[in-house]
Amino acid sequence: MTALALALTLSAAAQAPIARKGAENPDKWIQAAFGKGAVPPFSFTLDGVPSEKFIKGWEYNKKKLTAKEPGSVCYEFSYRDKKSGLKVTATVTGYTDFPAVEWVLRLSATGSGNTGRIANLNAADFSVKEKGVTDWKMRRCKGSCASVYDFSIIEESLTEGQKLNLKTDAGRSSDEFALPFFNVTAGGAGDGFVLGIGWTGSWKADFATASGACTVKMGLENADFYLKKGEDVRTPMASVLFWTGKDDMAGHNAFRKFVLAHHSRKIDGKPWTPLLGGLDWGDPSPCNEYTCLTDELARAIVRRYKQFDIMPEVFWLDAGWYSTPEGNHFDGDFRWGEVGNWECDSERFPDGFVNMSNLMHSFGSEFMVWFEPERVVKGTKFATEHPEFMLQLPDEDYNCLFNLADDKAVDWLCKYIGDFIETNGIDHYRQDFNTGRLAEFWAANDEPHRRGITEMKYIEGLYKYWDYLEKRFPCLQIDNCASGGRRLDLETTSRAVPLWRTDYDYGEPLGYQCQTYGINMFLPLSCTGLYETDFYNSRSSYSSALVMNFSLLDGRQDSREMKRVYEEYKSIRDLYTKDYYPLSGFGDVTGKDIWVAYQMHDPATGSGCIVGFRRPDCAKSTYTVNPKALSPNGTYIVTNCNTGESKELYGGDMLSGYVLSLDEAPDSILIKYEKE
């Protein structure tokens, strides 16, 4: 609920402020922003002329659409230039259960020829103004680049006259520089908005403050093109959620709820929070990933999980199961990166995966398999049999790119992978993408004066492919990986979950703690790997999902400890989709000599947990935290999961300071609390 006063403007064309109070019906907001005679909250230039100078004079139409989901309303607004035939269609969705609105543009050439030159394309161009506020601040997170700093929290001030220009890197939406989610707060007023971007390519977002307003321009990083007769393209999705509260964590938690409600795929009404198990890790050199796994070994490992009573809900088969360009001969030295032969290695898996999947299903588990269909190594089956589907780079001798900008290629891929999934009894689909040159491929394959066209069609082809798989297999879930979590945005979160959010040093606990601490600011669903059973290592990996990579075939670990971790994690898993509170501030939390703690809280039940870590070089055995959201007059049963000791405490006493204590370093403490 918000009393934030809004003024949507484009350049000097101001609109009247619109008050958003509570979770009211969003029709009024949408009508004001996109209504007839208003300059809508997007912009572009046509043959060098800014759209605000002409768009109010274009042919205008409005149509109410059937909402795709409960708790929403949907409209279609179109703006058409009779002279050139360029048509801009804005599909706008407003939410009745959240003060949020979002829109996607389509640009179409409906005339007798090509359009003029379209440039400076901003899918969102608006300002937010709060009475009496001149300065704003932003809280955001870094993207993923396989670093201890992945998803680090960044706070930036937006003082009067200041500008902030952000973008992604190399064509993947959360690669290195920024997650495409931004919580902007109006001074110290406790009001603000979260901007979310739905685009799995090269986006840009520019923020500026002037005359007390925060102005946002978000769109394609590279776009300067004309459309051919009959052609159409789509832009990034802009999503704006307004919030109010005592501090901006109210905005973060509102956005987390919004993502769960409207931007996560659900089966039987539930988001995907699986407890997964790897099939084989740590084989002797030269094996890597799953390059030495066989059907017999995989089934033996499945039975091993069953024997120790730690059955995963989903079994995970990663890279290396397919044949190599040289053929199927098994010498152990498989190169997992040589993708493009999407058929089972017939020597290791003579019957495909059906024996494995049948055994998993008999134990009540499901089966997920790794694919990387976009990156295609030259000489593989895809590259040699379908060269017409390949995008090339002049200086690239190793990789091609499967052309998702080509409708025929997308249709072929849909059927090929869909048939493979069905034939082999695969339940869930894991997609990786390991190239940092995506934007270069797009640019190299754009026609002259058509910069951005390949990217726009490619990204839409990716969505078409994923949507096909989820429609053909209604219970299938997609795991979104791109060298870790480098493709996270509102369009991918709507279809997939990042079950391997970083390619950072596998199992390194300090980095995992930092990454959980940051990514939870915006995304309630994510996952990483678990390798060890001690408190410090295991809890460093806890999130809304978890993939177990225990050593099941040697004596290095204790099966009883595996079982303990398995049960402990399941007891708090659901809390990771509830409200999140970082208890160690918003600065750099990567130091080895500090404590780090966070809280997960369920406002519906009053229950929650506090997870604390004493880092290896930390000299302090105690750390005082100030939990959030507890009832000052409430009574709580508080349990130390390290010792099993429980005691009754008043919420007010905990709010004023709760002491975490660990005698050794490194170590972790887990505190559960339940409201009586």
N, C-alpha and C positions, 0 to 999 in steps of 0.2 A: 504494500500500500504506500502511495507516495503523494505528497503535495507539491511535487516538483512542477514548476511552471515551465512550459516548453515554448520555444519560438523556433520554428523551422524556417530557415532562411537559405537562400541561394544568392551568393554575392550580395548585392544591395537590395534584392527583392525580398523584403521581410513579410512574414505572415503574422497574424494575431497569435498571442500565446494561447496554448491549449493546456488546461489543467487536467492532470491525470490523478484522480482520487480513488484509491483502492483498486480492486480488481473489477472495475465496471466494464460494461460492454464496450469493446474497442471501436465500435462503428463510428462514433463521433470523432475519435482521433484520426482514423483512416480517412474520413470524409474531409477533414480539415487539411490533411497533408497532401492528399491526392485528388481533392475535389476539383470540379470545373472552375477555371479561372485562377487556380493556385499554381505557383511554381513548385513542382513536385520535388521530393528530396533525393534527386539524382541529377547528374549533369553530364554533358559532353559538348564537343564542338563539332559542327558540321561545316566543312569547307572553311574552317577557321573562325566561324561565328559561334559564340557561346549559346547554349541551348536556352538559357533564361531570357534571351532576347527575342525568341520566336516561339517557344513551345506552347505558350498560352493561346497562340493563334492557330495551332494545328487542330485538325479534326479530332474530337474527343469523344470517347465512349466509356461507359461504366457498366459493369455487369457483376451481379452477385453470384458467386459460385457455391456449389455444395462443399461444405467443409470436409476435409479428409479425415478429421479426427475429432472426438468430443473436446469441448473446451476451446473451440476456435471458430472464427468466422473468416471467410475468404472472399476477396474481390479481385476483379480484373479490370484494370484501367488501361486504355490504349490511347496513344497520341500518334497521329498520322499526318505526314506532310503530303498534301495532295500533289504538289509539284514534282517532288523527287520520288515519292512512293515509299520513303523510309517510314517504318512504323515501329514504335517503341511500346511494348506491352509490359506493364508491371503487374505481376501477380502478388497480391498483398495478403498476408495472413495476420490476424490479430487474435490474441488469446484472452479468453474470459476468466481463466484461472490464474493468470499472471499478467501484470502490467507490461506486456511485451508485444512487439509488432515486428514483422520481418517481410522482406520483399525480394523478388528476383525479377530481373529484366530480360526480355527477349527483344532483339533487334532484327527486323525483317525487311527485305527488299520486295515490296509489293507492287512496284511500278513496272514500266515497260522496259527498263534497263537497269544498269548498275546505280547504286547510290553514290552520293558524294563522299568525300573523305571524312571518316569518323575518327576522332582522336580525343585525348584527355577524358576518357570514359570513366566516370565515377559512378559506380552502382549505388553509392550513398554519398550525399552531399547535403549536410544539414547542420544546424546549430542548436545547442541547448542552452537556455538562459535561466538562471535562478536569481530572483530578486535579491539585491544587496550583495551578491557574490561577484568578486572580480578575479580571484585566483582559484584554480582548479588543481587537482592532483590526479595522477594515474598510478594504478597498480597493475602490473602485468607479469608475465613469466618469459624467460628465455625458451627457445625451442630445444631440440635434441641434437647433439653432435657427438655422442659417445664420450661424455665428459662428466666429471663430478659436479659440474655446474649445470647440467641438464635441468631445465625447468626451474632454475633459480628465480626467486621473487625479486622483482625490480620495482622500486618506487621512484616516481619522477614528478616534479612540480611543473605545473603549467601556469606560470604567472602571466600577468597581462602583457600581451605582445609576443609571447614565446611561441615557438613552433617546434613540433616533434614529428619527424618523418621516419616511419617504420616500414619494413618489408620483409618478405621471406627470402630464401636463398636458393638459387639454382632450380627452381620449379617445383619444390616440395613444400607444402604449406606450413610446416612447423620446423623447417630445417634451420637450426643454429640460432637465428637472431631473435625470433619471437614466436610464441604461441599466438594464434590469431584471435585472442580474447583480451579485452581491455576494460578494466573497471575504473571509471572516471568519476571522481567525487567533487561535488560543489563545495569548495573550501572546507570549512568545518561544520557545515550545516547538517550533515548526516543524510544528504540526498545525493543521488547520482544515477548513473546508467552504466550498463555493461554492453559494449559493442562486441558482437560475435560475427565472425566471417565464415561463410560457407563457400570455400573455394579451395580445391586441392591442387592449385598451381601457384603462379607468381602473382601474389596480391601486394598491394601497397596500402598504407593507412596513414594519413596526415592529420595531425591535431594542431589546433592553434587557438589562442584566446585573444579576444579583442572586444572592447566595450562590455566586458563582463560575461560574454558568451563563449562557450567552447564549441568550436567549429570542427566538424569531422568530414574528411573526404576519403573515401575508400573505393578502390577499384582495381583494375588490371594494371600491373606494373608495365607491361609492354602491349600497347594497343594503339595502332594507327593504321586504319584499313578502310576499304570500301567493301560493300556486299554486292555480290552478283545477283542478277535477276532471279527471284525465287528463293534466295538463300536466307537462312536465319541462324543466329547464334545466341547464346545466353551469357549472362554476366555472373559474377559472384553474388551470393546471397548476403544481404545485410540484415542483421538481427539486433534489435535494441530492446533491452529489458531495463525498466526503470525501477528504482528501489529507494527505500528510505529506512533509516535506522540510526542507532547510536554511533556506529562506526561502519566502515566499508566492508567488514566481514558479513554484514547483512546482505550486501550486494553479491558477494561471492557465494554465500549459501543459497540465496535466491536463484542465482544462475545455475548452481549445481542441481537444484530441484527442477529447474526448467529443462536442463539437458536430460535428466532422467525421465521427465514427463513427456517431452515432445521431440527430443533428439537422441533417442536410443531405441534400438530395435528390441522388441519384447516378444517372447514366446509365452503364451498363456498369461499375458499381462505382467511378466517378470523380466527385468533386465538380465543380461548374461553376466554372471559372477562365478565362473567355473573354478573348481579345484582340479588342476590338471596334473598329469604325470608324464615325464619324459620316458622314452622307450630305451634309450641307450646313450650313455655319456662316458667319455674317458677311455675309449678303445685305444690300443697301442698304435703308435705311428706306423705307417703314414695315414692311418684312418683319421677322418675328421667329420664333424657333424654326424650324419647317419650313413656314411659311405660304406661302412662294413656291417651294417645291420642286415640280418637275414630274416626270412619269415619264421623259421624255427626259433631263433633267438628272441624275436619280438614276442612270440606267444609265450615263451618261457618267462620273460620279464613281466608280462601281464599276470601270469600265474604267481609270480613272486610277490607282486603287490597284493594279490588276493591272500597269499599265505601269511603276510604280515598284517593283514586287516587294515590296509591304508589304500583301499581302492580309489583311484581318481575318478572323478565324474567324467573326465574327458582324457583320453590318451593322445599324446602329441608326437607326431612324426614330422621331423624337420627335414632340412635339405640333404640331398645325396641319395635319394631312393631311386632315381631315374637312371637310365642308361647314359653313357657318355657319347660324344660324337664319334669316337673310335669303335663303338659297339659295346656289347654286353660282357666282354670277358672280365672276370673278377680277379684283379690282382691286388686289391686293397687300396691302390693309389688313385682313388677317384677324386676328381676336382669338382667339389660341390658347386662351384660357381659357374660351371659350364651348362647353363640352362638353355632349354629350347627343345629337349627331347622329352616330352611329357608322356612317357610310357614307362611302366615298371621295368626295372632291370630284371630280365627274364631268368638270369642265373640265380639271383638271390630271392626273387619273388616269382617263382614259376607259375603260380596261380593268381598273380596280382595280390591284392590286399584282402580278398574275401575271407581267407582263413583267419587272419588277424582280426578283422572287424567282427566276424561272427563270434569269435571267442570273447571279445570285449563286450559285445551286446549280451552275450549269455550271462555275463557278470553284472549287467546293469549299467555299463559304462558306454561312452560314445567315443568317436574316433575323429581326430582332426589331422589334416595333411597339409604340408607346406607346398606352395606353388610360387613361382615368380614369372608370370606369363609375359610381362611387358618387356623385360630385358631379355634379348635373344642373342646368344653367342653365334657368331658366324660358323657355318659348318654343321650346325645342329639341324634336326628334322624340320622345325618351323622355318628356319632361314632358307634351307635348300628347297623345300617343297612349296613354300609360299613366299617367294621373294617379293611378290606384288603387295604383300602386307607389311613390308619392312620399311621403316624410316632409317635413313643412313646419315652419317656425318662424314664429311670428306677426309678428316684426319683420324677417324676411328677405325682401327683394324680388327678389333675384337668383338665389340657389341653392336647389334642393331637394336632398334626399338620397334616393338609390335605396334602397328599404327591404329590406335584406338580412335583416331580422327576419321577413319574410314568405316562407314556403316557396314559394308560387306565384310570387312575384317572382324568387326565386333560381333556380327551375327555368326560368323564361322567359329570364333573363339568361344562364344556362349555355348554352342552346341557341343564342341569338342570337349571342353572342360566339364560341362554338365553331364555329358554321357560318361565321362571317366568317373566322376563322382558317383553316379548311379550304379555303374557296373561294379565298382570296388567297395560299395557299402560304406562310403565316407559320409559322416554326419556333419562335419564342420570344415570350413575352408579357410586356410591361412594364406594370406597374400603378402609377399615381401616385394621390395623394389630397391635394388642396390645400384643406383647410379646417381652421381652428382651432376650429370650433364644433361638432364632432362630439358632444361630451358634452351640449351644449345641445339638439341635435336629439333625442337619446335621452330626456333628461329631459322635454322638452316633449311627447313622445308616449307617456310612461308613463301608464297608467290610475291613478286615485287609489289610494293605499296599495299601489302596485305598482312602487316605485322600483327600477330596475335591470333590470327584465324586458326592456325594449327592447334595452338594451345586450347582455345575455347572449344573446338570440336573434340579434341582429345579428352579433355576433362569430362565433357558430357558423355563421351563414349565409355569412360571408366564407370560413371554412374549407371549407364545403361547396362553394362556388363554385370555389376554387382546386383542391380535390381533384378536382372534376369535370374541370377542364381537364387536369390531369396524368394522370388515368385515361384520358380520351378520346385524348390525345396522349402516348403513353408516353415520347417523346423530348423533349417540351416542357419548357423551364425557365422559371421566373418570376423576373422582376426586380422586387424590392419597393422602391418609392419612395413616399414620402409627404412632399412638400416636402423632399426629401432623406431622411435616415435617421431618420424619426420614428415608424417602426413596426417596431422591431427587438425581438424577443423569441423565446423558444424555439419558439413555434408558427410564427412566420413564417420563422425560420431553417430549420425542418424542411421548408419548402415552397419557399423563395425565397432569392435572394441580393441584397443591396443594391448594385446597380451604380452608383448615384448617391447616395452616403451623406450628402451635404450639399448644400444650395443656397447655401452660402457662395460669395463672389465667385469666379466661374468662373476657374480657372487660377491663382489667387493662391498662390504656392508656400509661403510661410511657414505659412499656414493649413493647407494640405494636409499639410505635414510634421507639424504638431501633431496633426491628426486621425488620421493613420496611427499616430502614436506612442501615442495613447490607445486607439483602437478595437481594436488588435491585442492588448490585454490580455485580451480575452474572445472576440473573433470572428475566426476565421481567414479568413473569406471576406468581402471587401468590395472596392469599386472607386470610382475617381473619374476625372476627365477629364485628358487630356494635350494641351497646346496648343503647347508650345515644345520645341525639340530640344537646348538646352544642358544641361550636366550638372545644374545647380542646379534648373532648372524640371522637366526630365523625371523625374529621380529623386524629386522631391517627390511625384510622382503614382504611383509604383510601389506596388502592392499585389498581392493574389492574382489580381486581374483589372485590366484597363486599357482605357479607351476613348480611341482616338486621334481628335483633332480637328485634324489638320494642315490647313494652307492648301494645297489641291491645285490651285487654279485661279488662283493669282497667283504672283508671284516673290518673295514675302516670305521663304520658307524654302527651304532647300537639300534636295533630294530624297535626297542621299547621307547627310545627317545624319538624315533620317527613317529611312532604312534602318538606320543604326547604332543608333539608339535602339530600333527594332523588334527587332533581333537581341540587343542587350544585355538588354532586358527579358525576352525569351523564355529567355535563358540562366539567369536567377535566379528566374523566376516560381514554380517549384515550391517554392522555399524559403519562400515566404510562407504556406504551409500547414503549416510545421514549427514548431519551438519558437521563441518570441519572447523577446528580452531588451532592455528599454530601458536604454541605457548612460549616459543623462544624468539619472538619478534620477527621482523621482516628484513633483517640485514643478512650478511654473509654467514651461513651456517655450515661452511665446509671445514672449519678448523678441527684438528685432532685433539685439541686441549679444552673442549667445551662440552657442556650438556646440550642436548637437543630433545625437545618434548612436544608432543601434539595431542589433541583431544578429539575424539569422535563422539557425537552426542545425538541421541534420538529424541527430538522434542515431543514426540507423541507419547513416549513411555517414561521419559525422564532418565532413562538408563544411558550408559556410555562407558568409555574407557579412556585412560590416559596412558600413552606409550612414551617412555623416556629412555634415553641412551646416554650413558657416561662414556665418552670417547676415550681412546687408549692413553692419551697424554694428559687427561684431565685430572688435576690434583684434588678437586673438591669431591667429597663423598656424598654431599647432599646438594639438592637443587630445589628451590621453592618456585612453584608455578602458581598461577592464578587461573583456575579453571573458569570456563564461561557457561552461561545459560542455565546454571543450577538455580533452584528455588531457594532464596535465603532462609525461608522458614521451613523448608522441606527437610525430611530425614532420609538419609541414604545409607544403605548397606554397602560398605566399601571393602573390596577384597584385593589383597596383594597376591597376584597369581604366582609370584616367585616362591612365597612361603605358604600360601593357602590360608593365611590369617585373614579373618573378617572382623570388622567393627562397625559400629553405628556412629555416623557423624551428621552434624547439621550442615545444610548447604551453605549458610552464611559463613561458617567457620572455614569451609573449603574455599569459598570465593576469596576470602581475605588472605589466603596463602596455604598451599598444601605442599608438604615437604616430601620429595622423592629421595630415597637413600639407597646407595649401593656401596658396598665395601671395596669391591674390586673394579678395575678398569682394564679392558673394556667390559661393559656389561649392560644389561637392559632390565627395566622394570615395567611390568604391565599391571595397571590398576583398573579393576572393573568397579562400577558403581551402579546400584539399582535404587530407584526411589521407592520408599515404602508407601 
